[in-house]
Amino acid sequence: MSKPSAVHPKLSDVWALTWQRLGPRRLAYAAGLILSLSQSLIMMLDPFIINLVFNALEAREFADVRLIVAAGTAVFFFLTGTFLVGEYLKQDALNGLNTGLMAQAADEAQRLPLEYAQSAHSSDLVQRAAHDTQRMTGILNLLLDRMADQAAMFAMAAAYLLALNWRIALPLLAVSPLILAAGRLIRRRLKAIGSETAEQEAAVRLCLQDALQNLEIVRALGAEDWMTERFARERTRLNRLYARRTWWQQAVMLTTTSLSNLIILVTMLVVGLLAIRGEMALGSLMVYFALVWRINGPLESIGQIWGQVQEQIGASGRVFRLLKAEKEPQAVAGEAPAPSPAQGGLTMNGVSFRYRRFAEPLLPAGPSPAADDEWTVRSIDLELATGTFTALVGPSGSGKSTVAKLAAGLLFPHSGRIRICGLDPREDAEAARALVAYVPQTPHMFGGTIRDNIAVGRPGASDEDVTAAARAAMAHPFIVGLPDGYDTVIREHGRTLSGGQKQRIALARAVLSGRPVWILDEATSALDAETEREIIAMLLRLKATGHAILFVAHRLAAVTGADEIVVMQAGSVAQRGTHEELLRDRQGLYRRLWESFAPMQAASR
């Protein structure tokens, strides 16, 4: 569970993470910062040259004026080149930082427990990884680049001003911190607005993604107006937050600008009075006016930058919530237990599971109730020995898919134990899942070609292996019938493919993976009866080679030859046995299911 500080990070939290993630780029970034300070030197070059030029003109030393202008021009171009090099180094380091943060956030999102990940919309996780991480990069840039640059200019101008006339400079510098205080006074308000705005931006993205990814359903339901109204409602809320943010930003700007102008006005009156009395040279007067702007400008900017930092810190809480959320268990490097051939197959002993409630994405609402009716599955005992074919059947909502996900290491039991070839998924989920070929009822298709989608099962597999896997899964005939064959590009979510075609591609992935345990969750539900029989025959051949197979059946006729049929009812095992044994129990659930499906099974033959 996330710690409170992770949900509402402090500046020190953001600093620690971003500075650590910079890694080997720190030196380049530091060099870029130092070189970029040449911009402040350029800004200070003007008053320095003005002082020299006016003093030379006053003394009628015109040759010196030409020399000063020529030297100043040369220094200007040198500093400009230095500044450009510094900007390149900084930007390159920041790009690397942003890439690293995005990759880390994406990796962390992939390692969320499945029920955690499912508590958030996919667009919300994308927003955290792709957009909110940029806000964290922005904080580092605001602090070390813009604020440091303004602070350097302020320091140089203050030093120069003190050298000219410390008695006039001290009062000016003494009241200048009032400008900084304006931004600090409302930091909490800006941080809260930043957090609310980031959450609402994610909500707007969710609406857009829902509408665009489900165009077929939206149009079929005639829900275009409903979707538009939903988006408009969420966007209106976001606009209100933008308006609030702008109001507070303008409040900071108005306050800092007013204080700055007041300080400048008073200072100019004092300096003008001294000049009238002849107590200040013309060059010093011009320099003093220039330096006053060089001091108050940075102070205004620092106050406004500080407000922006507070907003970004508030928004970065979404990233910290993702980074600090509970992750799937992983074994410590070098301590991961190896799968045992002697303990092949899969066992489930006394496994119970309930889905947790979430107060908000990635944050559990607290312990789930322990009442019996809250359990999704209860006290499941299952053994898939090597070289066996086990079928899981039962009415809808009986917990079959949950058992399949538990067996595949995608969910973790709240009590009981699961062993996959001797490995406990709660000790090292990734290693345990690497032994399982899991095929869901609705498989996901990735962007790319059909060849790419099959090769996901074993990255680096040869084209010959991909083709052989497709043949085994009965996918080869329809693939070669496409204009581009295996190089056919699959559109988003495989919308150009039928359900049966997607299932066969997913089965080909499983074949290619060569994993010893197979979990199929109604993986042939979209296939015709003849193709399903061919797939079952392929599975029986796999069984003969030592594979352990758990098949969640959509049609009972497909699994009559299973070594064991486990019948689920209301989250528990109601019956188990072979097809013949279960049919002999005339009062049993399996017999009732078989008789209710018999007419459909006969029609499908």
C-alpha positions as CSV (number, residue, x, y, z in Angstrom):
1,M,0.0,0.0,0.0
2,S,1.2,3.5,-0.8
3,K,2.6,5.6,2.0
4,P,1.0,9.0,2.6
5,S,4.2,10.8,1.5
6,A,4.1,8.9,-1.7
7,V,0.6,10.2,-2.5
8,H,1.4,13.8,-1.6
9,P,5.1,14.1,-2.3
10,K,7.3,16.8,-1.1
11,L,9.8,18.7,-3.2
12,S,12.6,16.7,-1.6
13,D,10.9,13.5,-2.8
14,V,10.7,14.7,-6.4
15,W,14.3,16.0,-6.2
16,A,15.6,12.7,-4.9
17,L,13.9,10.6,-7.6
18,T,14.7,12.9,-10.6
19,W,18.4,13.5,-9.5
20,Q,18.9,9.7,-9.0
21,R,17.3,9.0,-12.4
22,L,19.6,11.4,-14.2
23,G,22.4,8.9,-13.3
24,P,25.4,9.3,-15.7
25,R,23.8,12.4,-17.3
26,R,24.3,14.4,-14.1
27,L,27.8,15.6,-15.2
28,A,26.5,16.7,-18.6
29,Y,23.5,18.4,-17.1
30,A,25.7,20.2,-14.5
31,A,28.0,21.4,-17.3
32,G,25.0,22.6,-19.3
33,L,23.8,24.5,-16.3
34,I,27.1,26.2,-15.8
35,L,27.5,27.1,-19.4
36,S,23.9,28.4,-19.6
37,L,24.7,30.9,-16.9
38,S,26.4,32.8,-19.7
39,Q,23.0,34.1,-20.4
40,S,23.1,35.9,-17.1
41,L,26.5,37.3,-18.0
42,I,25.1,38.5,-21.3
43,M,22.3,40.3,-19.3
44,M,25.0,41.9,-17.1
45,L,27.1,42.9,-20.0
46,D,24.8,45.7,-21.0
47,P,25.0,47.8,-17.8
48,F,28.8,47.1,-17.5
49,I,29.4,48.4,-21.1
50,I,27.0,51.3,-20.5
51,N,29.0,52.4,-17.5
52,L,32.3,52.2,-19.4
53,V,30.9,53.9,-22.5
54,F,29.2,56.8,-20.6
55,N,32.3,57.4,-18.5
56,A,34.5,57.4,-21.6
57,L,32.1,59.8,-23.3
58,E,32.1,62.1,-20.3
59,A,35.9,62.1,-20.4
60,R,35.8,62.5,-24.2
61,E,38.0,59.4,-24.8
62,F,36.3,58.4,-28.1
63,A,39.0,55.8,-29.0
64,D,38.2,54.0,-25.8
65,V,34.5,53.9,-26.8
66,R,35.3,52.1,-30.0
67,L,37.5,49.6,-28.2
68,I,34.8,49.0,-25.5
69,V,32.1,48.4,-28.2
70,A,34.4,46.0,-30.2
71,A,35.4,44.0,-27.1
72,G,31.9,43.9,-25.8
73,T,30.6,42.6,-29.2
74,A,33.3,39.8,-29.2
75,V,32.4,38.8,-25.6
76,F,28.7,38.8,-26.5
77,F,29.2,36.3,-29.4
78,F,31.4,34.1,-27.2
79,L,28.9,34.0,-24.4
80,T,26.1,33.3,-26.9
81,G,27.9,30.3,-28.3
82,T,28.6,29.1,-24.7
83,F,24.9,29.5,-23.9
84,L,23.8,27.4,-26.9
85,V,26.2,24.6,-26.0
86,G,24.9,24.6,-22.5
87,E,21.3,24.5,-23.7
88,Y,22.0,21.5,-25.9
89,L,23.7,19.6,-23.0
90,K,20.8,20.4,-20.6
91,Q,18.1,19.5,-23.1
92,D,19.8,16.2,-24.0
93,A,20.1,15.3,-20.4
94,L,16.5,16.2,-19.7
95,N,15.3,14.2,-22.7
96,G,17.2,11.2,-21.3
97,L,15.7,11.8,-17.8
98,N,12.2,12.0,-19.2
99,T,12.7,8.8,-21.2
100,G,14.0,7.1,-18.1
101,L,11.1,8.2,-15.9
102,M,8.6,7.2,-18.6
103,A,10.3,3.8,-18.9
104,Q,10.3,3.3,-15.1
105,A,6.6,4.3,-14.8
106,A,5.7,2.0,-17.7
107,D,7.7,-0.9,-16.1
108,E,6.1,-0.3,-12.7
109,A,2.6,-0.2,-14.3
110,Q,3.3,-3.6,-15.9
111,R,4.3,-5.0,-12.5
112,L,1.1,-4.0,-10.7
113,P,-0.9,-6.9,-9.4
114,L,-3.7,-7.5,-11.9
115,E,-6.5,-6.4,-9.6
116,Y,-4.6,-3.2,-8.9
117,A,-4.1,-2.5,-12.6
118,Q,-7.8,-3.3,-13.3
119,S,-8.8,-0.7,-10.7
120,A,-7.6,2.0,-13.0
121,H,-8.6,2.8,-16.6
122,S,-5.8,2.0,-19.1
123,S,-5.9,5.7,-20.2
124,D,-5.2,6.7,-16.6
125,L,-2.1,4.5,-16.4
126,V,-1.0,5.9,-19.8
127,Q,-1.5,9.4,-18.6
128,R,0.7,8.8,-15.5
129,A,3.5,7.2,-17.5
130,A,3.5,9.4,-20.6
131,H,2.3,12.8,-19.4
132,D,2.6,13.2,-15.6
133,T,6.3,12.0,-15.7
134,Q,7.1,15.1,-17.9
135,R,5.8,17.3,-15.0
136,M,8.5,15.8,-12.8
137,T,11.2,16.5,-15.4
138,G,9.7,20.0,-15.5
139,I,10.2,20.5,-11.8
140,L,14.0,19.7,-12.1
141,N,14.2,22.1,-15.1
142,L,12.3,24.8,-13.3
143,L,14.5,24.6,-10.2
144,L,18.0,24.0,-11.6
145,D,17.6,25.9,-14.9
146,R,15.2,28.7,-14.8
147,M,15.3,29.5,-11.1
148,A,19.1,29.0,-10.9
149,D,19.5,31.3,-13.9
150,Q,17.4,34.0,-12.3
151,A,19.1,33.6,-9.0
152,A,22.5,33.9,-10.6
153,M,21.4,37.1,-12.4
154,F,20.0,38.5,-9.1
155,A,23.3,37.7,-7.3
156,M,25.5,39.3,-9.9
157,A,23.3,42.4,-10.2
158,A,23.2,42.7,-6.4
159,A,27.0,42.4,-6.1
160,Y,27.5,45.0,-8.8
161,L,25.0,47.3,-7.2
162,L,26.6,47.0,-3.8
163,A,30.0,47.8,-5.3
164,L,28.5,51.0,-6.9
165,N,26.7,52.3,-3.8
166,W,26.1,50.0,-0.9
167,R,24.0,52.6,1.0
168,I,21.4,52.7,-1.7
169,A,21.6,49.0,-2.5
170,L,21.0,47.7,1.0
171,P,17.4,49.1,1.4
172,L,16.5,47.8,-2.0
173,L,17.9,44.3,-1.3
174,A,16.3,44.3,2.2
175,V,12.7,44.7,0.9
176,S,13.2,42.4,-2.2
177,P,12.4,39.2,-0.4
178,L,8.8,40.4,0.0
179,I,8.3,39.5,-3.6
180,L,9.4,35.9,-2.9
181,A,7.0,35.6,0.0
182,A,4.0,36.2,-2.3
183,G,4.6,32.9,-4.1
184,R,5.3,31.0,-0.9
185,L,2.1,32.1,0.8
186,I,-0.2,30.3,-1.6
187,R,2.0,27.2,-2.3
188,R,-0.5,24.8,-0.8
189,R,-3.3,26.2,-2.9
190,L,-1.3,25.8,-6.1
191,K,-0.2,22.3,-5.2
192,A,-3.8,21.2,-4.6
193,I,-4.9,22.8,-7.9
194,G,-2.0,21.0,-9.7
195,S,-3.1,17.7,-8.3
196,E,-6.8,18.2,-9.1
197,T,-6.0,19.4,-12.6
198,A,-3.8,16.3,-13.4
199,E,-6.6,14.0,-12.2
200,Q,-9.2,15.8,-14.3
201,E,-6.9,15.7,-17.4
202,A,-6.8,11.9,-17.0
203,A,-10.6,11.8,-16.8
204,V,-10.9,13.8,-20.0
205,R,-8.5,11.4,-21.7
206,L,-10.5,8.5,-20.4
207,C,-13.7,9.9,-22.1
208,L,-11.9,10.4,-25.4
209,Q,-10.3,6.9,-25.3
210,D,-13.7,5.2,-24.5
211,A,-15.4,7.0,-27.4
212,L,-12.7,6.4,-30.0
213,Q,-11.8,2.8,-29.1
214,N,-15.5,1.8,-29.1
215,L,-16.8,3.5,-32.2
216,E,-18.6,0.4,-33.4
217,I,-20.5,0.0,-30.1
218,V,-21.2,3.7,-29.6
219,R,-22.7,3.9,-33.1
220,A,-24.7,0.7,-32.7
221,L,-26.2,2.0,-29.5
222,G,-26.8,5.4,-30.9
223,A,-24.8,6.8,-28.0
224,E,-22.9,9.5,-29.8
225,D,-24.8,12.3,-28.1
226,W,-24.3,10.6,-24.7
227,M,-20.6,10.3,-25.3
228,T,-20.4,13.9,-26.4
229,E,-22.2,15.2,-23.4
230,R,-20.0,13.0,-21.1
231,F,-16.9,14.5,-22.7
232,A,-18.3,18.0,-22.5
233,R,-19.1,17.6,-18.8
234,E,-15.6,16.4,-18.0
235,R,-14.0,19.0,-20.1
236,T,-16.1,21.7,-18.5
237,R,-14.8,20.6,-15.1
238,L,-11.2,20.7,-16.4
239,N,-11.8,24.2,-17.8
240,R,-13.0,25.4,-14.4
241,L,-9.8,24.0,-12.9
242,Y,-7.7,25.8,-15.5
243,A,-9.6,29.0,-14.7
244,R,-8.9,28.6,-11.0
245,R,-5.2,27.9,-11.7
246,T,-5.0,30.9,-14.0
247,W,-6.6,33.1,-11.3
248,W,-4.0,32.0,-8.7
249,Q,-1.2,32.4,-11.2
250,Q,-2.3,35.9,-12.0
251,A,-2.7,36.7,-8.3
252,V,1.0,35.7,-7.8
253,M,2.0,37.7,-10.9
254,L,0.0,40.8,-9.9
255,T,1.4,40.7,-6.3
256,T,5.0,40.3,-7.4
257,T,4.8,42.8,-10.2
258,S,3.1,45.4,-8.0
259,L,5.8,45.0,-5.2
260,S,8.5,45.1,-7.9
261,N,7.2,48.3,-9.5
262,L,6.8,49.9,-6.1
263,I,10.4,49.1,-5.2
264,I,11.6,50.4,-8.6
265,L,9.6,53.6,-8.3
266,V,11.0,54.4,-4.9
267,T,14.5,53.5,-5.9
268,M,14.4,55.7,-9.0
269,L,13.2,58.6,-7.0
270,V,16.1,58.3,-4.6
271,V,18.6,57.8,-7.3
272,G,17.2,60.7,-9.4
273,L,17.4,63.0,-6.4
274,L,21.1,62.0,-5.9
275,A,21.9,62.6,-9.5
276,I,20.2,66.1,-9.4
277,R,22.4,66.9,-6.4
278,G,25.4,65.9,-8.4
279,E,26.2,63.0,-6.0
280,M,26.1,60.4,-8.7
281,A,27.9,60.3,-12.1
282,L,25.9,59.9,-15.3
283,G,27.4,56.5,-16.0
284,S,26.6,55.3,-12.5
285,L,23.1,56.6,-12.9
286,M,22.4,54.7,-16.1
287,V,24.0,51.5,-14.6
288,Y,21.9,51.8,-11.5
289,F,18.7,52.0,-13.5
290,A,19.7,49.0,-15.5
291,L,20.7,47.0,-12.4
292,V,17.4,47.7,-10.6
293,W,15.6,46.0,-13.5
294,R,18.1,43.1,-13.3
295,I,17.3,42.6,-9.7
296,N,13.6,42.9,-9.7
297,G,13.1,41.0,-12.9
298,P,14.6,37.8,-11.4
299,L,12.7,38.3,-8.2
300,E,9.4,38.4,-10.1
301,S,10.3,35.3,-12.1
302,I,11.5,33.4,-9.1
303,G,8.1,34.0,-7.3
304,Q,6.2,32.9,-10.4
305,I,8.5,29.9,-11.0
306,W,8.0,28.8,-7.4
307,G,4.2,28.8,-8.0
308,Q,4.7,26.6,-11.1
309,V,6.9,24.2,-9.1
310,Q,4.1,23.8,-6.5
311,E,1.6,22.9,-9.2
312,Q,3.9,20.3,-10.7
313,I,4.6,18.8,-7.3
314,G,0.9,18.4,-6.8
315,A,0.5,16.7,-10.2
316,S,3.6,14.4,-9.6
317,G,1.7,12.7,-6.8
318,R,0.0,10.6,-9.5
319,V,3.4,9.3,-10.6
320,F,4.5,8.6,-7.0
321,R,1.3,6.7,-6.4
322,L,2.1,4.5,-9.3
323,L,5.8,4.0,-8.3
324,K,5.0,3.2,-4.7
325,A,1.9,1.0,-5.2
326,E,2.2,-2.6,-4.3
327,K,3.9,-4.6,-7.0
328,E,4.0,-8.3,-7.9
329,P,6.5,-10.3,-5.9
330,Q,9.9,-10.9,-7.4
331,A,12.7,-13.0,-6.1
332,V,15.9,-11.3,-5.1
333,A,18.6,-11.7,-7.8
334,G,20.5,-15.0,-7.2
335,E,17.9,-16.3,-4.8
336,A,15.2,-17.3,-7.3
337,P,14.2,-21.0,-6.9
338,A,14.6,-23.0,-10.1
339,P,11.6,-24.9,-11.5
340,S,11.7,-28.6,-10.6
341,P,11.0,-31.2,-13.4
342,A,10.1,-33.6,-10.6
343,Q,7.4,-31.2,-9.4
344,G,6.1,-30.5,-12.9
345,G,2.6,-29.5,-13.6
346,L,0.4,-27.4,-11.3
347,T,-1.2,-27.8,-7.9
348,M,-3.7,-25.7,-6.0
349,N,-4.2,-26.4,-2.3
350,G,-7.0,-24.8,-0.3
351,V,-7.0,-21.7,-2.6
352,S,-9.4,-18.9,-1.8
353,F,-9.6,-15.5,-3.4
354,R,-11.7,-12.3,-3.3
355,Y,-11.4,-9.2,-5.4
356,R,-10.4,-6.2,-3.3
357,R,-12.3,-2.9,-3.3
358,F,-10.4,0.3,-4.2
359,A,-11.0,3.8,-2.8
360,E,-9.3,5.2,-5.9
361,P,-7.0,3.8,-8.6
362,L,-4.0,1.9,-7.0
363,L,-5.2,2.5,-3.4
364,P,-7.1,-0.2,-1.6
365,A,-10.0,1.0,0.4
366,G,-9.0,-1.3,3.3
367,P,-9.4,-5.0,4.3
368,S,-12.2,-6.7,2.4
369,P,-15.0,-8.3,4.5
370,A,-14.4,-11.9,5.5
371,A,-18.0,-13.0,5.0
372,D,-18.3,-16.2,3.1
373,D,-20.4,-14.7,0.3
374,E,-17.5,-12.2,-0.4
375,W,-15.2,-15.0,-1.7
376,T,-15.0,-15.3,-5.4
377,V,-13.6,-18.8,-5.1
378,R,-13.2,-20.9,-1.9
379,S,-11.0,-23.8,-0.9
380,I,-10.1,-24.9,-4.4
381,D,-8.0,-28.1,-4.6
382,L,-6.6,-28.9,-8.1
383,E,-3.8,-31.0,-9.4
384,L,-2.5,-30.9,-12.9
385,A,0.1,-33.6,-13.2
386,T,2.4,-33.7,-16.2
387,G,0.8,-35.4,-19.1
388,T,-2.8,-34.8,-18.0
389,F,-5.7,-32.9,-19.5
390,T,-8.1,-31.4,-16.9
391,A,-11.3,-29.6,-17.9
392,L,-13.0,-26.9,-15.8
393,V,-16.7,-26.5,-16.4
394,G,-19.7,-24.8,-14.7
395,P,-22.4,-22.2,-15.1
396,S,-21.6,-18.6,-15.8
397,G,-20.3,-16.7,-12.7
398,S,-19.1,-19.9,-11.0
399,G,-15.5,-18.7,-10.7
400,K,-13.9,-20.6,-13.7
401,S,-12.1,-17.6,-15.1
402,T,-10.8,-16.6,-11.7
403,V,-9.4,-20.1,-11.1
404,A,-7.8,-19.9,-14.5
405,K,-6.1,-16.6,-13.7
406,L,-5.0,-17.9,-10.3
407,A,-3.5,-21.0,-12.0
408,A,-1.7,-18.8,-14.5
409,G,-0.1,-16.7,-11.8
410,L,-2.0,-13.6,-12.8
411,L,-3.9,-13.3,-9.5
412,F,-2.6,-14.3,-6.1
413,P,-4.6,-16.3,-3.5
414,H,-5.6,-14.8,-0.2
415,S,-5.3,-18.2,1.4
416,G,-4.0,-21.5,0.3
417,R,-1.0,-22.2,-2.0
418,I,-0.3,-22.6,-5.7
419,R,2.7,-24.3,-7.2
420,I,3.7,-24.1,-10.8
421,C,6.4,-26.7,-11.5
422,G,7.3,-26.3,-7.9
423,L,7.4,-22.4,-7.9
424,D,5.1,-20.3,-5.8
425,P,3.9,-17.2,-7.8
426,R,3.8,-15.2,-4.6
427,E,7.6,-15.6,-4.3
428,D,8.4,-14.9,-7.9
429,A,5.4,-14.2,-10.2
430,E,7.4,-13.6,-13.3
431,A,9.4,-16.8,-13.1
432,A,6.2,-18.8,-12.4
433,R,4.3,-17.3,-15.3
434,A,7.2,-18.1,-17.6
435,L,6.2,-21.7,-17.3
436,V,2.6,-21.1,-18.3
437,A,1.0,-20.6,-21.7
438,Y,-2.2,-18.7,-20.9
439,V,-4.8,-18.2,-23.6
440,P,-7.9,-16.1,-22.6
441,Q,-11.3,-16.1,-24.3
442,T,-10.7,-12.7,-25.8
443,P,-7.0,-12.5,-26.7
444,H,-5.3,-9.2,-27.2
445,M,-3.7,-8.3,-30.6
446,F,-0.7,-6.0,-30.6
447,G,0.2,-3.5,-33.2
448,G,2.3,-5.0,-35.9
449,T,2.0,-8.0,-38.3
450,I,0.5,-11.4,-37.7
451,R,4.0,-12.7,-37.7
452,D,4.9,-10.3,-34.9
453,N,1.8,-11.3,-32.9
454,I,2.7,-14.9,-33.0
455,A,6.4,-14.3,-32.3
456,V,5.4,-12.6,-29.0
457,G,5.2,-16.1,-27.6
458,R,8.9,-16.6,-28.1
459,P,10.8,-13.4,-29.1
460,G,13.5,-14.1,-31.6
461,A,11.8,-17.2,-33.1
462,S,12.5,-18.0,-36.7
463,D,9.9,-17.6,-39.4
464,E,9.8,-21.4,-39.8
465,D,9.0,-21.8,-36.1
466,V,6.3,-19.2,-36.4
467,T,4.7,-21.0,-39.4
468,A,4.9,-24.3,-37.6
469,A,3.1,-22.9,-34.6
470,A,0.4,-21.4,-36.8
471,R,-0.1,-24.8,-38.5
472,A,-0.5,-26.5,-35.2
473,A,-3.1,-24.0,-34.1
474,M,-5.0,-24.3,-37.3
475,A,-4.2,-20.6,-38.1
476,H,-2.1,-21.2,-41.2
477,P,-4.9,-21.6,-43.7
478,F,-6.6,-18.3,-43.0
479,I,-3.3,-16.5,-42.7
480,V,-2.0,-17.5,-46.1
481,G,-5.4,-16.6,-47.5
482,L,-4.8,-13.0,-46.6
483,P,-3.3,-10.7,-49.3
484,D,-0.1,-10.1,-47.2
485,G,-0.1,-13.5,-45.4
486,Y,2.0,-13.4,-42.3
487,D,3.0,-9.8,-43.0
488,T,-0.6,-8.6,-42.7
489,V,-0.7,-5.6,-40.4
490,I,-3.1,-6.0,-37.6
491,R,-5.1,-2.9,-36.8
492,E,-5.7,-1.6,-33.2
493,H,-7.0,-4.5,-31.0
494,G,-7.2,-6.8,-34.1
495,R,-10.5,-5.2,-35.2
496,T,-10.0,-6.5,-38.7
497,L,-9.9,-10.1,-37.5
498,S,-12.7,-12.3,-36.4
499,G,-12.9,-13.7,-32.9
500,G,-12.0,-17.2,-34.1
501,Q,-9.0,-15.8,-36.0
502,K,-7.7,-14.0,-33.0
503,Q,-8.1,-17.1,-30.9
504,R,-6.1,-19.2,-33.3
505,I,-3.3,-16.6,-33.4
506,A,-3.3,-16.7,-29.6
507,L,-3.1,-20.5,-29.6
508,A,-0.2,-20.3,-32.1
509,R,1.6,-18.0,-29.6
510,A,1.1,-20.6,-26.9
511,V,2.4,-23.4,-29.1
512,L,5.5,-21.3,-30.0
513,S,6.2,-20.5,-26.3
514,G,6.9,-24.2,-25.6
515,R,5.8,-23.8,-22.0
516,P,5.0,-27.0,-19.9
517,V,1.7,-25.8,-18.4
518,W,-1.2,-24.7,-20.5
519,I,-4.2,-22.7,-19.2
520,L,-7.0,-22.1,-21.7
521,D,-9.9,-20.0,-20.6
522,E,-12.6,-20.7,-23.1
523,A,-9.9,-20.2,-25.7
524,T,-11.9,-22.0,-28.4
525,S,-15.3,-20.3,-27.8
526,A,-15.3,-18.4,-31.1
527,L,-14.3,-21.5,-33.2
528,D,-16.6,-23.8,-35.0
529,A,-17.1,-27.3,-33.6
530,E,-14.9,-28.9,-36.3
531,T,-11.9,-26.5,-35.7
532,E,-12.4,-26.9,-31.9
533,R,-12.1,-30.7,-32.3
534,E,-8.9,-30.2,-34.2
535,I,-7.5,-27.9,-31.5
536,I,-8.5,-30.5,-28.8
537,A,-6.7,-33.2,-30.8
538,M,-3.6,-30.9,-30.8
539,L,-3.9,-30.4,-27.0
540,L,-4.1,-34.2,-26.5
541,R,-0.9,-34.6,-28.5
542,L,0.7,-32.0,-26.3
543,K,-0.5,-33.9,-23.3
544,A,1.3,-37.0,-24.6
545,T,4.6,-35.1,-24.6
546,G,4.3,-34.3,-20.9
547,H,2.3,-31.0,-20.9
548,A,-0.1,-30.3,-18.1
549,I,-3.3,-28.7,-19.5
550,L,-6.2,-26.9,-17.8
551,F,-9.1,-26.3,-20.2
552,V,-12.0,-24.0,-19.2
553,A,-14.7,-25.4,-21.5
554,H,-17.3,-23.4,-23.4
555,R,-18.8,-26.5,-24.9
556,L,-19.0,-29.7,-22.7
557,A,-18.8,-32.0,-25.8
558,A,-15.2,-30.7,-26.4
559,V,-13.9,-32.1,-23.1
560,T,-15.5,-35.5,-22.8
561,G,-12.1,-37.1,-23.2
562,A,-10.5,-35.2,-20.4
563,D,-8.6,-37.1,-17.7
564,E,-10.6,-35.2,-15.1
565,I,-13.5,-32.8,-15.3
566,V,-13.8,-30.3,-12.4
567,V,-17.3,-28.8,-12.0
568,M,-17.5,-25.4,-10.4
569,Q,-20.6,-23.9,-8.7
570,A,-20.8,-20.6,-6.8
571,G,-17.0,-20.4,-6.4
572,S,-16.5,-23.9,-5.1
573,V,-15.8,-27.3,-6.6
574,A,-19.1,-29.1,-6.7
575,Q,-18.0,-32.3,-8.5
576,R,-15.0,-33.9,-10.1
577,G,-14.4,-37.1,-12.2
578,T,-14.4,-38.3,-15.7
579,H,-17.2,-37.6,-18.2
580,E,-18.7,-41.1,-17.6
581,E,-18.4,-40.9,-13.8
582,L,-20.1,-37.5,-13.7
583,L,-23.0,-38.5,-16.0
584,R,-23.8,-41.5,-13.7
585,D,-24.7,-39.0,-10.9
586,R,-28.3,-38.2,-12.1
587,Q,-28.7,-35.4,-9.4
588,G,-25.3,-33.9,-10.1
589,L,-24.7,-30.5,-11.6
590,Y,-22.7,-31.9,-14.5
591,R,-25.5,-34.1,-15.6
592,R,-27.9,-31.2,-15.6
593,L,-25.5,-29.0,-17.6
594,W,-24.9,-31.8,-20.1
595,E,-28.6,-32.3,-20.6
596,S,-29.3,-28.6,-21.0
597,F,-26.5,-28.3,-23.6
598,A,-27.3,-31.6,-25.4
599,P,-29.7,-30.0,-28.0
600,M,-27.1,-27.3,-28.9
601,Q,-24.3,-29.9,-29.0
602,A,-26.4,-32.0,-31.4
603,A,-27.1,-29.0,-33.6
604,S,-23.4,-28.1,-33.9
605,R,-22.4,-31.6,-35.1
